[in-house]
């Protein structure tokens, strides 16, 4: 391992998050988040992290992006359904532009005021919309399951609070691996909600997506603004889901050339991926100069994934994280796809180490409760496939890079608006200027926190001055 960096890293997790279950045959397994967490603990990485427990996002927070009727429908799948439904009787929201509420464009100064948009009120009622209105419950991709709404709340709450610790400068890097992809097996767009929170303070936010699937849910949300630039590196073609993300799709109106799509083919290897990633991100950072970065680290771009077609190793995937960290801007690191769960856990544990400037390479600790998942070699880094053709030809990739460079030359350098008063946080109980007293600490064993088995002697520190802070770095 390398020497510890001076960067402060906040890590968000909830012990219940890995217990939700989409169904036996479904490729999405929240257990992978628990597996990653166990590796982070057993490799001792948690000692250098500020650990926070995810809270459940409120209805009001999620309504910053999602329509009330949709959340009302999701709220059926929770043990406190009646309480949540009753809250909806007090809301009268506005219609959507595409699928999100139009008022976010005014509230966050995302649109040029000359661009027309409507504000006609709609009526809400106590009747649940039909399931097929939202493709939830009657869909094999997005099934209903017990605790679905609670799962969404925990995912969103972690991402929102991770954004808060960056805003309050309590951390320079914040991690929430339970942050969801906003489409495809997922239900709530916590990424957009977290970006909206960052936009309350930062003039420009860059969203970078290295999930094997196109980051269409975030791109669509900010398609009309220059205050967010989205940059998606994804597998494209041959009817690969979701089918969007062509290089000629680059944003509209004020957001023209602020939605960058890098469509790639199967067989992508470490060398080729890191080369095109670094070339494009270098230009993006030099020209756009974001004040904060949201990095979606979907691990379905790894080799051996059940759905993806790349041939990346954990080190190749992690090289993108390492490269972004070097720019010294606040970074929100989120999870995403990933369907070979033992490799997802390996990847996110390794990348947590990179956030701490530690390159872990030791075998899987024998104290790991999921130890047998890493058979037969029980190593952190797995071998990539041999004799796999990389369909990404050098000439084609160069044309992609040149086209992206052309888009970047067409944008206004360092766009933004001036701020007057700091807007109120989504989470009014959180004082972003309040400092946590590092001396107010109590010890608690990891067994007490998790109810699981860890390396003997590992301890965490609980800070009672913050209801969600579990451990302050040592």
N, C-alpha and C positions, 0 to 999 in steps of 0.2 A: 504493500500500500504506500501511496505517496503521503507527504506531509499534509496535515489538515489545512484547509483553506480558511480564510477569515470570513467567508460568506456564512451568513446565518440561514439555515434551512429549516423550514416548518413542514411538518409531515402530518397529514390528516388521515384518520382511520377510525372505524367503529367495529367493535368485535362482533356485531350482528351481521355485518354487510356480506360476509361469505356464506351465510346460512340460508339466503334466499335461493329459490330453485325454479328455473324456467320450465323444467320438465326433463325427464330422463333422456329423450332423444334430441333435445335442443342443444346446439353447439355453444351457446352462451352459458358460461358457468361462473357465477359470482365467486365461487370458491377460490378461483385463481387469485383474487385480491387477498384473501386470507393466507393463501400459500406464499404470496410475495411478502406479506407482512411477517410471516414466520421466518422467512429467510433474512429479512432485514433485522429482526431481533437476534437470530442465532448467529449471524455474522458480526453482531455487535455494533451495527451501524446506528442503531437507535440512540446510542450513547452520545452521539454528536448531533442529534436532531432535537428540535423543539417539537414534541409530539402533542397533537390536539385530537380530541374525540369529535368526530362529525356530529353535528346536531341536525335535526330535521328542519328543512327550510319551511317557511310559513307559506300560506296561500298567497298572501300579498306579495311576497318575494317572487314566487313563480309566475304570478300574473303580470309581472313586468314583461314577459314574453308570451306566455301561453294564454289562450282564451279561457274564460271561466267555465264554459260548457265542457271543454275538454278535461280540465282538472276536476270538475264535478263528476264526470264519468269515471275518471281514474280513482276518485276517492271511494268508490264502492269497494275497492279491494284493500280494505284496511279494517282493523278492529274498532276504530273510532269513527265509523262512517257517519253516524247521525250528527255528531258534533261538527264535522267538516261540512256536511251538506247545509246545516243551518246557517253557517257563516256566509254562504253564497246568497242568501236572501237579502243581504245588505249591499250587494255590489251591482253596479250597472256600468259595464265596460263598453268599449268602442269596437267597431268592426276591424277587420284585419286587412293589411296589405299582404298579399299572398296568404300565409298562414299565421302571421303574428300581429300583435296589436299595433295600430298605427301610431298611438300616442308616444311610443318610444322614440320615434324620429324627432318629435318636437322636444321631448323632455331631455334628450341627450344631444341635441343639436346635430343630428346626423344628416339632415337634409338641407339643401339649399331652399330657402323659403319661397323661391319662385316656382318650385316643383309642386304641382297641385296634388292634394290628397284629401280624402273625405273625413268627416268627423261626425257622421250620423249615428246617434245612439241606437243600441239594440236592446231588446228586452231579454232578461234572463228569467227562468222559471225553475220550479222544483222537479220537473220531469227530466229524467236522464235521457240524453240523446241515444239513438240506436247505436249498438256496437259497431256496425259497419261504417258509421260516419267517421270513425277514427282508426279503423283497422287494428283495433286492440281487442283481444278476447276471442275473436273469431278468426284470427290469423295465426298461422304456424310460426311466422317470424316474430310476432309480438303477442304471445299468449297472455292470458290473465293467470295470475297465481296468487296464493295467499300472501298478503303483505306487500303487494306490488306498489301501492301508493307510498307506504312507509319507505320502501327501497328507493323510490324516486326522491323522496324528501331527504334521505340521508345523502344520496349522491349530490343533489343540488346544494344542500347545506354545507357540505364539505368544500365544494368549489367556491361558493360565495364567501365563506370565511377565509379560504385560502387567498382570495383576492383581497380581503380586508387586511390580512397581515402584511401583504405587500404594500398596500396603500399607507398603512400606519408605520411602515418601515421597521416592523418587528422582524422581518425576514427579507432576504434578497431573492430567495428561491422558495416557492411553496409547492408542495406535492399533494395531489389527491388522486390516487389511482382508481378510486371509485367513480370519478368523473366519467360520464357516459359519452358515447357517440350519439349525436342527436337524432339519427335515423338508423334504421336497420338494427333490430333487436333492442332498441332503447325507446324511452317514452318521454323523457323530459330533457329539454335542451339546456342543461346546466352550464354548458360552455358559453352560450350566448348570454345567459344571465350574469355569469361571472365577468364577461367582457363589458357588459353594460355597467357593472359596478366599477370596473377599472376606468371606464370613460368618464366617470364623475370627477376624476382627478387628473387623468392623463389625456393629453390631446390626441395622441395617436397610439393605437394598439395593433401589433402584428400578431396574426394567428397563423401558426405553422402546423401542418398536419402530415405526419409520416405514417399514418394508418394506410393499409393497402387499399382501402376504399376511398373514393372521393369524399372530401369534407363538404358535402353539398348543404347540410343543414346550417352550418355556420356561414357559408358563402351566401346562401339565399337571404339570411337575416340582414346582412350588411351590404347587399348588392348595390345599394343606391348611395352609399356614403364613402367619403375619403378618409374618415376618421378611423376606420378599420381596414387593414389590408389582410386578405386571406391568401395563403400560399399552400397549395395542396400537392403533394407528391404521391401519386396513386397509380395503381394498375388500371389500364384502360383498354377497351376493345374486346371483341369476342363475347359480347353480351354480359360482360362482367358487371356485377352490381356496383353502383346503382345505374350505370350507363351514362352518367353525366361527367363533366370535367374535361371536355375537349379544350385544347389550347386556345381555340378561338372564342371561348367563353371567358370574358374578362371584366364583367361588371357593366353597370349602366348609369347614365346620368352623371351625377357628381362622383360616383364610384367607378367610372370608366377607367380601366387598367389597374384597378385596385383588387381585383379577384384574379389571382395568378394560378393557373392550372398547369401542372407538369405531368402529362399523361405518359405512362411508362408501360413496358411490356413484361411478360413473364420471364423468369430466369435472372432477374436483376441480382447482381452480386455486390459484395461490400465495396470493392474498388470503384465500380461504376456509379453506385448510388451515392457514396460520399463525395465523389468528384462533382456530380451535377448538383447535389445539395449545396456544397460549399460555394460553387460558382454563383448560383442564383441567390443564395442568402447573403453573400458578400455584397452584391449589388443592391439588394433590397435594403439592407441595413445602412449602406452608404447613402442611398438616395432618400428613402422614406424616413429613416431615423426614428423608429418607434420609441416611445417612452416606457413601454411595457410589452412583454412577449407572452403569448399563451402557446405552449407547445403540447400538442396532442400526440402522445407516444403509443399509438395503437400497435400492438405486438403481432398482429396478423400479417405484418410485412416480414416476419421472420421465416426462415426456412422451416419446412415440415409443418406449416400451419394447415389446418384442416380445410380452410377456405381460400387462402391466398396462394399466389404462384411465384413469389420471390424466392431468392436463395441467400438471404441475409443471415449473418451470424449475430449473436448478441453484441459483439464488439463493433460490427458494422452499423447496427442500429444505434448503439450507444454513442458512436462517433458523432452523430447528429446532435445529440444532447450536449455532448462535450463542446462541440463547436459553438452552439448557441450561448453557453455559459460564458464563454470568453468575451462576449460583448459587454458584460457588466451592466446589463439592464435588468430590472425586476422580471423574473420568469415564473409563470404559473405552469407547472408540469402536471399534465392530466393523463389518465389512462385512456383506453379506447378499445378497439377490437383485439382479438387474440383468442384462438380456439384450440390450441394445443396447450393446455393449461400449465403443465410443468415448465414449458419454455417461456410462457408469459411471466410466470413467477421468477424464473431465472433472470429474464431481461429486466424487469422492473427493479429487482434487488440490485442488479449490477448498475443500473442507471441511477439508483439512489446513491450508491457509492460514488458515482461520477459527480453528482451534485455536491458531494462532500470532498471532492478531489481525492477520492480513494478508489483505486482500481482493484477490486477483489477478484481473486483467481483461485482461491482455495477450494478443495472439494466440499460437497454439501455436508454441513455439520451432522454428525451422527445423532445429535439430540433433536434434530428436526422431526416434528411429528408426521410430516408428509414424506419422510425419507424415501420410502419405497416407490414413490412416484418418479424418482430420478434414476431408477434402475435403467440399464445395467451398470453404467459407469459411475453414477453418483457424482458427477462433475457439474460445476456451474456452467461451463461453456460446452455446448454440444457441437458435434461436427456437422458441417453443411453437406449437402448432397454433392456427390462427385459426378462428373460427366453430364452436367446439366447445361444445355445451351442457353446462353444469355441472348435473348431476342432483341435486346436494345443495342442497335448498331451505333458505332461512334459518330457516323455522319448524321444520323437521325437525331441523336442527342445534341449535337452541336447546333442543328437547326432549331431545336427547342430552346436552347440557351440564347441564341441570337434573337429569336422572336420575343422572349421574355425581356431581354435587354431593351429591345425596341419599345415594348410597352412601358418599361420603367423610365425611358427617356421622354416619354410623352406626358408624364404626370408632373404636377406642381411639386417641386422639392419642399419637403418639410411642411405639408399642409397642416392647418389647425386653426383653432379659434381661441380667443382670450377668455379667461375665466374671471369672475368677480368674487363671489362667495363660494366656499366649498359646499357642494350640495349635501343634503342629509343622507346618511348611510341607509342602505336597505335595513340594516340591523340596528335599530335605535339604541339598544342597550349597550352597544359596543362603542366605547370612547376611543377613537383612533389615536388620541394624544396621550392616553393613559399608559404609563409604563408599569410593567409587571415587576413586583419586588422579587428579585432573585433569591433573597434570603428566606422567604416564606415557603419552605419546602418540607414535604413529608415523604417518607419512603413507603413504597407499596410493592410487593413482589409482582412479577409478571403473571404468576399463576392466579393471583387475586384479580388482576385486571382482565385476563383473557379466559381463565378457566381451562388453560391448555398447558402442555408440558414444554418447557424451554430449558436451555442450558442452565444448570444449577448455578446460582449466585448472581444471575442477571437481575437487576432491579431497575425500577423506574421511579422518578420523582414526581410527586403530585403537587401542583401549585394551587392552593386554595384561593388565590386572588383572582383567578380566572376560571370560570365554571367549566370551560372546555379544554383547558390546558392540562395535559397528563404528565408531561415530562419536559424539563428544560435541559438543554444540552449540557454535558459535563465539561 
